[in-house]
Amino acid sequence: MSLIWADWLQERDLGRLVQHPLLQALTRNEASLNTLKTLLIQHSHYSQYFTRYLCALMGQLDNANDVLALMENLREEMGVNDGSSTTHAEIFQRTLRVLDLVPAVHAVLPQTQDMIDTMMAHCKSPDALTGLAAMCLGAEAIVPLIYRPILHALQYFGYGEDATEFFSLHIEEDEDHALTMLTIMNQLTQEQPVRRDLAANVGRELIERRIAMFDAIWLQSQTEPSPIPELRAETHFSSADFWHVSNRLQVHLPARLNHSQVMETRTGNTPFLLPASPF
């Protein structure tokens, strides 16, 4: 990350995040597709409230210019500042559809709920600095560290732009959002070391909540039954893939051929019956 964050984010905390086994497994192509899907489901539970976090935070700001600055972020999320009416939430929903995921049928992990509640509480705080720190240091600034491994894993499993656009888009844009929030944070903490420490601690708290969520996802992936090795999307077979074929094959007559006019034909007055099975 840029050195601009050195005074706000501790290298130790960032290291624990980047070196987390879950993100490392995604980066090294060692995570299963089920693990990736579990991560996306839990991230969906958390991120569905993003505009609410942002609106709650904006409601605590006293300076109209600061509100307008964050409004640009909200406009991007709502898809109304680039000539498109497609919201970022809709782009993420497209990712979920491509992977055939319906988060509503999956429970929110307690650790994910803790992160949701912590983020919302800080964004609703009358002290706008805590909401800014939670959103800036605990979310926007660290997006590239989290989204790059996810983007890599999606590409590894063969998914195209419909699945990856959300993550590539936010890797490019969220640093700008973080810098906008950082400007406001600098104004609110100017020559006030105690306030700066408060903001840094809030950012650390949100990183801890996210690591706890990753811990729960990783633990679940390690304890789930080991399935038959998953095939990547858009897989191409070769002779090296014959081990996927069972050594006890069963032959069946296609259902469309199992019809009376097919099974019984006549030659003159003599009926000719086809066998019900080829063997």
FENLINPE-V367589 format. One record per residue. N is the residue number from 1. SS is DSSP state (hx for helix, st for strand, lp for the rest). PSI is psi as a letter, one per 40 degrees, with the letter a starting at -180 (* if undefined). Layout:
n=N ss=SS psi=PSI
n=N ss=SS psi=PSI
This chain:
n=1 ss=lp psi=i
n=2 ss=lp psi=i
n=3 ss=hx psi=e
n=4 ss=hx psi=d
n=5 ss=hx psi=e
n=6 ss=lp psi=d
n=7 ss=lp psi=e
n=8 ss=lp psi=d
n=9 ss=lp psi=h
n=10 ss=lp psi=h
n=11 ss=hx psi=d
n=12 ss=hx psi=d
n=13 ss=hx psi=d
n=14 ss=hx psi=d
n=15 ss=hx psi=d
n=16 ss=hx psi=d
n=17 ss=hx psi=d
n=18 ss=hx psi=d
n=19 ss=lp psi=e
n=20 ss=lp psi=h
n=21 ss=hx psi=d
n=22 ss=hx psi=d
n=23 ss=hx psi=d
n=24 ss=hx psi=d
n=25 ss=hx psi=d
n=26 ss=hx psi=d
n=27 ss=hx psi=d
n=28 ss=lp psi=e
n=29 ss=lp psi=f
n=30 ss=lp psi=e
n=31 ss=lp psi=i
n=32 ss=lp psi=i
n=33 ss=hx psi=d
n=34 ss=hx psi=d
n=35 ss=hx psi=d
n=36 ss=hx psi=d
n=37 ss=hx psi=d
n=38 ss=hx psi=d
n=39 ss=hx psi=d
n=40 ss=hx psi=d
n=41 ss=hx psi=d
n=42 ss=hx psi=d
n=43 ss=hx psi=d
n=44 ss=hx psi=d
n=45 ss=hx psi=d
n=46 ss=hx psi=d
n=47 ss=hx psi=e
n=48 ss=lp psi=e
n=49 ss=lp psi=e
n=50 ss=hx psi=d
n=51 ss=hx psi=d
n=52 ss=hx psi=d
n=53 ss=hx psi=d
n=54 ss=hx psi=d
n=55 ss=hx psi=d
n=56 ss=hx psi=d
n=57 ss=hx psi=d
n=58 ss=hx psi=d
n=59 ss=lp psi=e
n=60 ss=lp psi=e
n=61 ss=lp psi=h
n=62 ss=lp psi=d
n=63 ss=lp psi=h
n=64 ss=hx psi=d
n=65 ss=hx psi=d
n=66 ss=hx psi=d
n=67 ss=hx psi=d
n=68 ss=hx psi=d
n=69 ss=hx psi=d
n=70 ss=hx psi=d
n=71 ss=hx psi=d
n=72 ss=hx psi=d
n=73 ss=hx psi=d
n=74 ss=hx psi=d
n=75 ss=hx psi=d
n=76 ss=hx psi=d
n=77 ss=hx psi=d
n=78 ss=hx psi=e
n=79 ss=lp psi=f
n=80 ss=lp psi=e
n=81 ss=lp psi=e
n=82 ss=lp psi=f
n=83 ss=lp psi=e
n=84 ss=lp psi=i
n=85 ss=lp psi=e
n=86 ss=lp psi=h
n=87 ss=lp psi=i
n=88 ss=hx psi=d
n=89 ss=hx psi=d
n=90 ss=hx psi=d
n=91 ss=hx psi=d
n=92 ss=hx psi=d
n=93 ss=hx psi=d
n=94 ss=hx psi=d
n=95 ss=hx psi=d
n=96 ss=hx psi=d
n=97 ss=hx psi=d
n=98 ss=hx psi=d
n=99 ss=lp psi=e
n=100 ss=lp psi=f
n=101 ss=lp psi=h
n=102 ss=lp psi=g
n=103 ss=hx psi=d
n=104 ss=hx psi=d
n=105 ss=hx psi=e
n=106 ss=lp psi=h
n=107 ss=lp psi=i
n=108 ss=lp psi=h
n=109 ss=lp psi=i
n=110 ss=hx psi=d
n=111 ss=hx psi=d
n=112 ss=hx psi=d
n=113 ss=hx psi=d
n=114 ss=hx psi=d
n=115 ss=hx psi=d
n=116 ss=hx psi=d
n=117 ss=hx psi=d
n=118 ss=hx psi=d
n=119 ss=hx psi=d
n=120 ss=hx psi=d
n=121 ss=hx psi=d
n=122 ss=hx psi=d
n=123 ss=hx psi=d
n=124 ss=hx psi=e
n=125 ss=lp psi=h
n=126 ss=lp psi=d
n=127 ss=lp psi=h
n=128 ss=hx psi=d
n=129 ss=hx psi=d
n=130 ss=hx psi=d
n=131 ss=hx psi=d
n=132 ss=hx psi=d
n=133 ss=hx psi=d
n=134 ss=hx psi=d
n=135 ss=hx psi=d
n=136 ss=hx psi=d
n=137 ss=hx psi=d
n=138 ss=lp psi=e
n=139 ss=lp psi=c
n=140 ss=hx psi=d
n=141 ss=hx psi=d
n=142 ss=hx psi=e
n=143 ss=hx psi=d
n=144 ss=hx psi=d
n=145 ss=hx psi=d
n=146 ss=hx psi=d
n=147 ss=hx psi=d
n=148 ss=hx psi=d
n=149 ss=hx psi=d
n=150 ss=hx psi=d
n=151 ss=hx psi=d
n=152 ss=hx psi=d
n=153 ss=hx psi=d
n=154 ss=hx psi=d
n=155 ss=hx psi=d
n=156 ss=hx psi=d
n=157 ss=lp psi=e
n=158 ss=lp psi=e
n=159 ss=lp psi=i
n=160 ss=lp psi=a
n=161 ss=hx psi=d
n=162 ss=hx psi=d
n=163 ss=hx psi=d
n=164 ss=hx psi=e
n=165 ss=hx psi=d
n=166 ss=hx psi=d
n=167 ss=hx psi=d
n=168 ss=hx psi=d
n=169 ss=hx psi=d
n=170 ss=hx psi=d
n=171 ss=hx psi=d
n=172 ss=hx psi=d
n=173 ss=hx psi=d
n=174 ss=hx psi=d
n=175 ss=hx psi=d
n=176 ss=hx psi=d
n=177 ss=hx psi=d
n=178 ss=hx psi=d
n=179 ss=hx psi=d
n=180 ss=hx psi=d
n=181 ss=hx psi=d
n=182 ss=hx psi=d
n=183 ss=hx psi=d
n=184 ss=hx psi=d
n=185 ss=hx psi=d
n=186 ss=hx psi=d
n=187 ss=hx psi=d
n=188 ss=hx psi=e
n=189 ss=lp psi=e
n=190 ss=lp psi=h
n=191 ss=lp psi=f
n=192 ss=lp psi=g
n=193 ss=hx psi=d
n=194 ss=hx psi=d
n=195 ss=hx psi=d
n=196 ss=hx psi=d
n=197 ss=hx psi=d
n=198 ss=hx psi=d
n=199 ss=hx psi=d
n=200 ss=hx psi=d
n=201 ss=hx psi=d
n=202 ss=hx psi=d
n=203 ss=hx psi=d
n=204 ss=hx psi=d
n=205 ss=hx psi=d
n=206 ss=hx psi=d
n=207 ss=hx psi=d
n=208 ss=hx psi=d
n=209 ss=hx psi=d
n=210 ss=hx psi=d
n=211 ss=hx psi=d
n=212 ss=hx psi=d
n=213 ss=hx psi=d
n=214 ss=hx psi=d
n=215 ss=hx psi=d
n=216 ss=hx psi=d
n=217 ss=hx psi=d
n=218 ss=hx psi=d
n=219 ss=hx psi=d
n=220 ss=hx psi=d
n=221 ss=hx psi=d
n=222 ss=hx psi=d
n=223 ss=hx psi=e
n=224 ss=lp psi=i
n=225 ss=lp psi=i
n=226 ss=lp psi=h
n=227 ss=lp psi=i
n=228 ss=lp psi=h
n=229 ss=lp psi=h
n=230 ss=lp psi=i
n=231 ss=lp psi=h
n=232 ss=lp psi=i
n=233 ss=lp psi=i
n=234 ss=lp psi=f
n=235 ss=lp psi=i
n=236 ss=lp psi=h
n=237 ss=lp psi=i
n=238 ss=lp psi=a
n=239 ss=hx psi=d
n=240 ss=hx psi=e
n=241 ss=hx psi=e
n=242 ss=hx psi=e
n=243 ss=hx psi=e
n=244 ss=hx psi=e
n=245 ss=lp psi=h
n=246 ss=lp psi=i
n=247 ss=lp psi=e
n=248 ss=lp psi=g
n=249 ss=lp psi=i
n=250 ss=lp psi=h
n=251 ss=lp psi=h
n=252 ss=lp psi=i
n=253 ss=lp psi=h
n=254 ss=lp psi=i
n=255 ss=hx psi=d
n=256 ss=hx psi=e
n=257 ss=hx psi=e
n=258 ss=lp psi=g
n=259 ss=lp psi=i
n=260 ss=hx psi=d
n=261 ss=hx psi=e
n=262 ss=hx psi=d
n=263 ss=hx psi=d
n=264 ss=st psi=h
n=265 ss=st psi=i
n=266 ss=st psi=h
n=267 ss=st psi=h
n=268 ss=lp psi=b
n=269 ss=lp psi=e
n=270 ss=st psi=h
n=271 ss=st psi=i
n=272 ss=st psi=h
n=273 ss=st psi=h
n=274 ss=lp psi=i
n=275 ss=lp psi=i
n=276 ss=lp psi=d
n=277 ss=lp psi=i
n=278 ss=lp psi=e
n=279 ss=lp psi=*
